[in-house]
Amino acid sequence: MDKRSNTSRQTRPAKSGGTVKRVVLGFGLMVLVMLTGIGCGFLTASMNTKPDLANDILPPASSQIYDINGNEIANVHAAENRRPVKIAQVPRQLQDAFVAVEDNRFYEHSGVDPRGIARALYTNIRGHGVSEGGSTITQQLAKNAYLTQERTLTRKIQEVFLALQLERQYTKKEILEMYLNQIYFGQGAYGVQAAAQTYFGKDVEQLDLSECAMLAGIPKSPNYYSPMNNLQAAQERKAVVLDQMEKYGYINRETAEKAKKENMKLVKQSQSTDKTTASYFIDYVTQKLIDKYGADAVYKEGLKIYTTLDIDMQKAAEETVNKLPTYKTDGNGLAQPQMALVAIDPHNGYVKAMVGGRGNDQFNRATMAVRQPGSAFKPFVFIAALENKFTPNTVINDSPIDINGWRPQNSSGNFSGKVTLREVARHSMNVPTVKIAQKLGIDKPIYYAQEMGISTFVLEGPANDRQLATSLGGMTKGVTPLEITSAYGTFANKGIHVEPVVIVKVLDRNGKVLEQNEPKQRSVVSEASAADLTDMLEDVIKKGTGTRANIGRPAAGKTGTTSNYNDAWFVGYTPDLVAGVWVGNDDNTPTRGIMGGMLPAEIWQAFMKKATAQTPARNFDGSRSSNYGGVGELEDDKKQELKKKDDKKKTDKKPADAKDNKNNAAEKAKSNQSGNDSKPNNVPAAPPVAAPEPGASVGKGRN
């Protein structure tokens, strides 16, 4: 009896627990069924809201661009040039080019490609960014033609099901035809027929393989890859398309290589006589939005775009263009030399003014021109030294040096003996700068420059920037005015780098916020090192190579001039504004003796006087390092001191550093692009610079 009673008491709770579990499970299944039903209903509704997809296009509305004070500076709308053609009129090679570069499994999937999505996800995870998309051609058509560019889960789901509906309703040929007539190619051209006429002055059926490959490469970034804006980048993108066509069997290697070398005859671009205020800045903002949201969103969806531009500073910047002489007119009808100017608030990264040229073309030299910086690179060597226990009073021996056959020279051809780091900066001395970089290792200046936003270093391959010539600005590619100006902003902002910003906020036509940007900043160097460098660069303006940049208030800066006078720079800053000026010929030829301490410094001075006129003058703040406990004197490497002629036999032996010897030729070639700013060395110019793809990541040369 007792046993039975005990057993009963023990089993009852188990029975009750099992009942609760069944109830919960049943309720969960019921909720799941309800959610599934709701989801299916939503998806069915999404799929059935567009019965005639081919004719369903959103009504257009212009977008407005505003400056930092809310003043409208541009009304953006498309002067739409669209000439639809049948797929039979489109060359097979153009069809193949688009499929190869945009969606190689187009003829296999049913509108959505899980394999492509997985591949893109894997690539982006490995690259720590978004470098590849997983959208198919059908999805792109659905997004561009029928949906807003709002980046939400609902919109993405609609895109997927619209793509599936397109695949059910139309054949692959019909989908490809709609896509090729819908896509934006820049210059107001929608569709392949308008693009063929815009760029090559011929109908689409007359295009050859090289022209097909170039057109297929443009939609990735219509402004950047437009051959009228950036021919070099367009050629490089064309090569990528040809490689993809070869990879997927549309052409063979011999055909691809031949097409890569072909030069195309482009339609001569008519020069606009209308000089709209901030035209380069407006184009830059517009293209960033097109890259993110698509051309239709910008031109047809009535966006409200609030930017960082200060219209008064912009007008002051554009007035400086009048200081440029005209030495020649190139084959495109452009006056040479050209210039670029960028001004940034170093505390929040806001781009306050931007001039990309003389105002009558669409090649924005402020953001696209990758040019050799010359001595304007030296502050990155100096800041690396200051971060490694050097002080402005550290002594360096300005004496001859031989690095496996490379003998860097000062522009004067003379040597000054023992000089301080401050004097090296003030007079832009080459040899002591090389000795500092040699002692530190060139990776340290490269590392700091990268942390401050310079993205164009080449760190791998036979020709790369891990050479001592880089310390003098002899880079493999070069820098853009925007990036080097932003980098100097780190010094003005007490060692904290803030990424440049041009768009503050974007609203859709209903006032909904699509994006709102906050400054992205990181501490790169100590406040003490930044203050010491600023103190040194103030001397450059007060009594060094940059005296023509003196604006009568505290300011710091650095000149830069490359060999044969190909590029001339002045980059400088006050406590609240940093600006960079570049002057040079588009074809990388000499500029008749223009040096950084001359015309660029004068342009910088003229702009900064007006830009800071309403801002009270103030000194740079920030604590400087103590002169005690640091490196008092940099000792020379005895192995690399320049020997006397009568000791030649004794020193004629295998170099101790095999790595330096291997890269000796590259060092000497790149060093020819550098020098200080009194009198550049008379040596041959470097080969043409390659333009980097937008968003390309570069491995960092950490210590």
N, C-alpha and C positions, 0 to 999 in steps of 0.2 A: 504493500500500500504506500509506504513512504517512498520506496523506489520509484513507483509509478508517478507519485506526486512530484518528486524531484525531476524526473525526466520531462514531465509536462511543463514545469517551470523553465527548464532549460531550452526547450524547443520553441516555445511561444515567441520569444523575441526574434528568433531567426525567421519565423514565418512572417512576422510583422515587417522586418527589414526587407525581406524579399518582395513584399507587396509594394513598399515604398519605391524600391528600385524599379519595379515594373511600371508604376504610375509615372515616375519621372521619365523613364525611357519612352513610354507612350506619349507623354506630353511633348518630349523632345522631337519625336518622329512627326507629331502633328504640326509643330512649329516649322520643322524642316520642309514638310509638304506644302505648308502655306507659303513659306518663303520661296520655294521652288516655283509654286504657281504664280506668285507675284512677279518673280524674276522672268518667268516665261511670258507672262502677260506684257511686262515692260519691253522685253526683247521683241515680242511679236508686234507690239505697237511701234517700236523703233523701226522694224523692218517694213511695216506697212504704211509709214507716214510719207513715203516717197514712191508712189506708183509709177511715175514717169521720170526716172533719174536723169535721162539725157537732156531734159529741158528745165530742170529745177536748179536755178542759180539764185543766190541771195541778192537782194537789191543793193546797189552800190551806194557808198557814202564816203566823202572825202575825210582824210585824217588831218588833225591839226598838231603842229609842233610848237611848243612854248619854251621860252628861255627860263632862267632860274627865278625871274621876277614875275612870271605868269604872262609875259607879253607874247602874243602870237608872232612867230617868225617865219612860219611856212604853212601852206595849205597843200597837202600832198594828195594828189589824185593821178590816176593813170591816164595818159593820152594813149589809150589802148590801141595797139596795132595788132590785129588778129586776122589772119586769112586762113580759114579752115581748108584742109585738103583731105582727100581720100587716102586711105592707107596704101592703095595701089600706086599713088604718086610719090610715096616716101621710099627712097632707096633702101634696099634690103640691108645695106651696110649701116645705115643710120638706125634702123630698127634694131639690128644686132648690137650696135654700140650701146644703145640705151639699156637693152636687156642685160648685157654683160656687166655694165657698171652700176646699174640700179637694182636689178632683180634677176639674177642668173637662173632662178628656178621658175621664172614667170610662166612658162608653158607647162609646168608640172603641178603647181599647187592650185588650190581652188579659191584663191583670193587672199588667204592668210597662210603664211609659211612658218610653221612651228620650228622647223630646222633653222631658218634664217634668223628667227627671234633668239633661239638658243645660241647661235653663233655670235650674234651681235652682243648678247648679254655677256658671254664669255670674254669677247674682245674688250668690252668696256670695263669689265671687272679687272682684267689684266692691265689695262692702260690707266686705271684709276680716273676715268672720265668717260664722257660720251663721245666716242670717236666713230662709232658705226651705228646705224639705225637698222631696225628689223622690219620696217614697213615695206610691203610689196608695192609694185606699180599700181595695182588695183586699189590698195589702201591710200596711196598718195592721191590718186584720182578722186576717191571718195572724200578725202579731207579737203583738198584744194577746191573742189567744185561744189560741194554740198554742205559743208559744215563750217562753223566758226573755228578759229585757231585756239580756242580756250583749252588749256591743258588740264583737263579733268578726267576722272575715270569714266564718267558718263559719256563724254565726247569720244573717248577712246573705244568704248563699247559700241557706240553708234558707228564709228568708223569701221570696226570689224564687221558688223552685220551689214552695213551698206556695201562693203567690199564683197561679202558673200552674195548679196542680192545682185550686185553688178555681174558677178560671175554666172549667176543663174539666168540673168536676163539677156546677157550679151555674150558673143563669142570673144575669144582671145584677141582676134584681129580688130574687132570693134572696140574693145577696151583699150588696146594700144593706140588706135586711131584717136579716140577721145583724149587720151593722156597726152599724145604728141601735139594735139591742137590746143590743149589747156595749159601746158606748162609754161613758166615764165623764164625768159632768157636775158632779162635786162634790157636797157635802152628802150623800154616801152613795148618790147616785142613779146607777144604771146603766141606760142605755137611755132612749129618748125618752119613753116613757110615764111612767116614774118621774120623769123630769126635769120633764115638764109638770105633774105633780101637785105636785112639790116646790116649784117656782117660781111656778106660776100657779093651782094648785088646780083644774085641769080635765084632762080626758082629752086625749090628743094630737090626736085628730081635731077638737077644738074650737079649736085654736090659730089665731090670725090671722097675717097676714104679719109684723107687727112682732114678735110672740112667736116665730115660727119663726126669724126672723133672729137674735134674741138667743140662742136655744138653740143655733143652729148655730155661734155664735161662742164659746161657753163652753169646749168641749173643748181649744182651743189652750192654755189655762192655767186649769183649772177653779177654782182658788182666786182668782186675780187677776180673772178675768172673771165670776165669780159675781155676779149683781146683788144678792145678799144681803150680799156682802162689800164690793163696790166698784161701786156703781151707775153712777158716772160712767164708769169704765173699761168697764163692760158696755155702756153706751149708745154709746160710741165704737167698740167692737168690732162692735156691731150695725150701725153705719153702714158699716163696712168690708164686712160681709157683703152688705148691700143694694147697695153699689157693685159688688161682684163679680157679683151677680145681674143688675144692669143691664148690666154689661159683656158678659156672655155671653147676653144676650137673653131672660132669664127674666121680667124686668119692665121697664117703661119708666121714664124719668127722673122723670116726675111721680109715679108710684106710689112710687118709691124715696124721693123727698124727703118725701112725705107720711108714709110709714112711719117715717122718721128722727125726725120731730117728735112722734110719738105717745108718750104716756106709758102705761106698762103697770101694771096692778094686780097687785102681787106678793102672794104669801101672806105674812101677817104672821109674822115670825120670832119663835119663842118664845125668851125669854131663859133661858139656863141658870143654874141656881142653884149648880151645882157649879163651883168655881173651882180648876181643876187647876193645880198649880205649873208655870210656864213654858208655859202653854197657847199663847200667841202664838208663842213660839219654836218649839215643837213643830209647830204648824201651818205655820210658815215653812219649817222643814226638810223636813217632809213634802211640801209643795208643790214645793220645789226638786227633790226626788227624783222626784215624779210627772212634772214637766216633762221630766226627763231619762230616766227609765226606764219611765214609765207607771204608772197607778194599780194595776194588777194586781200589778206587781212589789213595790210598797210594801205593799199590803194582803194579798197572798197568797203571796209567795215567801220569807218568813222572813228578810229582810235583817237584818244587824247594823249599826247606824248609830252611829258614834262621833262625838260633836259637841264643840264648843269650850265649851259652857256650864259655868259654875261654879255649882253648885246653891246654895252659900251666898251668893254675890253675887246670884243670882237672887232668893232669898228676901228679901234686904235691899232689892232694887229694888222688889219687889212690896209691901213694907211701906210704901213712900213714897206709894202710891196713897191711903192713909188721910188724907194731908195735904190732899187736894183737897176744896174745898167743893162743894156741890151747889146751883147757882143755879136750875136748871130741869131738867125731863125732856122730851126731844124726842118726836116722833111715833112713834119706834121703841121708846120706853120706856127710852132710854139717858140716864143722868145726865150733865149737862153742867156745867162743862167737862170735857173729856177730857185725857189726857196720853199722852206716850210717853217712854221712857227707854231709851237704848242705852249699854252699856259695852263697851269694846274694849281689848285689849292692843295698844298702838301698835307693838310690836316684831315681832309675828308676825301681826297682823290678827285674832286670835281674838276672836269676840264672846262676852263672858263673861256678859252679862245682857241681857235684852230684855223690855221691857214695852210692849205695843202699845195699851193702853187700860185701862179700869177692870175688865176681866176678865169681862165678860158678853156679848161679841159676838165676831165673827170678822174684823172690819176691823182689820188690824194697822197702827196709825198710825205705828209705828216704820219700816215699810218701804213703806207705801202712801200715807200722807198727804203731799202735796206742798204745803208751806206757805211763806208769805213769811218770810225769815229776819231782816228788819230789820237792826239794827246787828250781829247775829251774823255778817253778811257782811263787815264792815269789816276783819277781820284779813287777808283776801285782798288788799285794797287796801294795807294796811300792809306785807305781805310783798313785794308787787310793788315798793313804794317802797324797801324795804331791799335788794332785789336790784338796784336801780338807783341805788346810791350815796347813798341817804338814810341817816341814822343816827337813833337815838332822840332825838338832840339837834337834829336839823334843825328850823329855825324856819319856821312857816307863819303867815301873817297871817289870823287869824279876823276877817274883815271882810265887809261885804255884797258880794254878787256877783250879776250879772245875766247869765244865759246865754240870750240871745234870748227874754227874757220869763219865764224860769224863775228864781225867786229862792229858792234853798234857805235854810232857817232852822234855827237850833239850837232844841232843844225849849224852852229857857228864853226864847227870843225876844231874847236879848242876844248881844253879841259881845265877845270877850275880848282882841282885839288880837293881838299876836305870842305864839304858843304853840309849844311843842316837839311833835314827833311823839309823844313819850311822854305828854304831857298830852292830846293828841287822843284817844289810846287810852284813857287812864285815865278821862276824862270823856265819852267817846263823842260827840265833837263832829261835827256834820254838815258844816258849811260847809268847814272845813279838809280833811275827807275828800274832798269833791267837788273841791276845788282840786288835791289830790294826783292823783286819778283823771284830772282834766282835763289835768294836766301829763304824766302817763305815757301817757294813752290808755286807755280802758276795756278794750280787748282784753287788756292785760297782766294785770290782776286776774282776768279771765275765764279766761285761759289757765292761770294758776297754779291756780285753783279746779278747772278741769277735770282738770289733771294730778294733783290730789289726790282725784279721784273724783267730783266733782259732775257729773252727767250730764244735768241737766234744763234746761240753757240753751237758749234759742231764739235762733238767730243769723241767721235769714233771715226774710223776710216783713215786712209793714208794722208789726207789733208784735213787736219783738225786744229782746234784752238788750244790744245795743250802744248803750246810752244811759248817760249819767252817773248817772241815778237808780239804776242797778244798784249803784253804789258804796255806796249807803245801804241795799241789800237790797231795793229795789223791782224784783223780777224778774218776768218775764212769767208764769212758772208758779210757781216756788219751789223748795224743796229738801225732801228727806226727812230725818228725824232720823238715820237710819242713815248716809247719805252725808255729811252735814255733820260728824257725830261722827268718822267715819273720816278726813275731810279734816283736822280739827284734830289727829288723831293724827300727822300729818306733822310738825307743830311739836314735838311731844313726842319724836319719833324722829329728831331732828337733821336734818330736811329730807328724810327718806326716807319715801315713802308706801308702805304695805303694804295691799293690797286686803283688805277684810273677809272672814273665813272663818267658816262655821258648821259645816261638816262636815269632820272630819279624815280619816275612813276609812269605807268601806262594804264589808261582806263579804256574800257570798251564803250560802244555807243550808248549803253545804258548806264554808264557811270560806275560799273563794277571794276574794281582794281584787278588787273591782270598780273601786274608785277610792281614791286616797290623795293628799290635797291637800298641796301645799307652798306656803309663803307666796310671793305674787307682789309683788315690790317694785321700786321705781324711785326714783332720786334726782331730786327736784324742785327744791329750793332748797339753797343752801349751808348748811353747819352754822352758820356765823357769823350768817347772816340768821335762821335758826330760833332760835338762842340769843338774839339781840337781841329778836325778837318775843316770845319767852317771857318775857324780862325785863320787857318792857312790859306783858304781860298778867298778870304777877304783881302789878303795881301796881294793876290793875283790882280784884283781890280784896283787896289790902292797904288801899287808900285811895281806890278809885274807885267805879264803879257796882255792883260785885259783892261788896261787903263781907259780905253775908249768906251768901256761899258759903265764907267762911273756915273751914278745917278744922284749923287749928293746925299745919300742916306746909306745905312748899313746894308751891304749886299756882298755876296760871295759868288764865285763862278770860275769857270775854266774854259780856256780856248782850246781849239783843236784844228789842226791843218794836216792833211795827208800829202804824201809826196806828189810832185808834179801839180800841186794845187787842185786836185780833183774834188776834194771835199773840204769845206770850211765850216766850223762850228763855234757857237758860244752858248754854253748852258750855265745858267746862274739862278740865284734865288735871294729873296728877302725873307724875313721871318714868316711871311704870310702868302707868298706867291713864288712859284718856280716856273721858269720859262726856258725853252730851248729853241735855238735858231740854227737852221742848216742852209747852206748855199752851195749849189753845184750844178753842173750840166747833167741833163737826163741821160746822155750817152756815156757818162763817166769819163769825159775828156777834160783836160786842164781848163781852168777858169781864168786864165790870164793874170795869175798872181794874187787872187783873192785869198786872204788868210783869216783864220778865226779871230785874231785880235783886231781885224780891220772892219770890213763890212758887216759880218755877223754881230760883232760886238756893238757896232753903231746901231744896227737894227734893234738889237736887244735893249740898248739904252733908250732909244726913241719910244719903244713900246712900253717899257717898264715905267718910264716917267709919267706917261699918261695913265697907265693901268693902276698905279699906286698913288695918284694925285690926291684922291679922297681918303687915303688911309694914313693915319699919323705915323711918322717915322719912329721906329724903335730898334733897340739893339737886339741882337740874338741873345737868348737866354740859354741856360743849360750849364751844368757844372763841367769844368775842364779837368783833365787828369793832372796829377802832380808830375812834375818833371823828375822826381826822385824815384829810384827803383826801377826805371825802365832801361831800355837798351841805350847806352851812352854813345857807342860807336859801332858801326857795322864793319867787321873786319873783312878784307878782300879774300877771296878764294885764291890761294897762291898758285894752284894748278892752272888757273885761267887768266892770270895776269898776262898782259902782252909782253913777250920777251923781246930783247934787243935783237937786231939783225945778226950780230955776230954770234948769237946763241942759237941760231936757227937749227944747226945740226943737232944740238943737244935736245931740242924740243921736238925734233921730227920723229915722233913715235906714235904708236896707236893711241887714240884718245881714251881716257879713262872711263868716260861715260858713253857706253855704246848706244844708249837710247838717244842721247842728244845728237850723236853723230849721224844716226839713222835719219833723224828729222831735220838735219842741218839745212838742206836745200829748201824745205818748206819754211823754216824760220827766216832764212835770208829773203825769200821772196815776199813773205808777209811783212817783214820789217821795212821793206821799201814803201809800204803804205803808211808809215808812221813818221813821227818826227816832232820836234817842238815847233813853236810858232813864230820863230824869227825868220828862218830861211829853210824851207824843206829841202831834203836831199834830192838831187837831180838824178832820179832813177826811174826805170820803166814802171808803168802803172800795172796794178794787179789785174787778173782776168775779170770779166764781168761778174757781178754778184748774183747769186741765185736767190729768188724770192721764196720765203718759207710759206707753206700752206697755212691758212688760218686755223688756229687751234692746235697746231702741231706741238707735241711735247718733246722736250729735250732732257736727257738724263743729266742730273746735276753732278758737277765735279766736286764732290765733298772731299774733305781731307782724308 
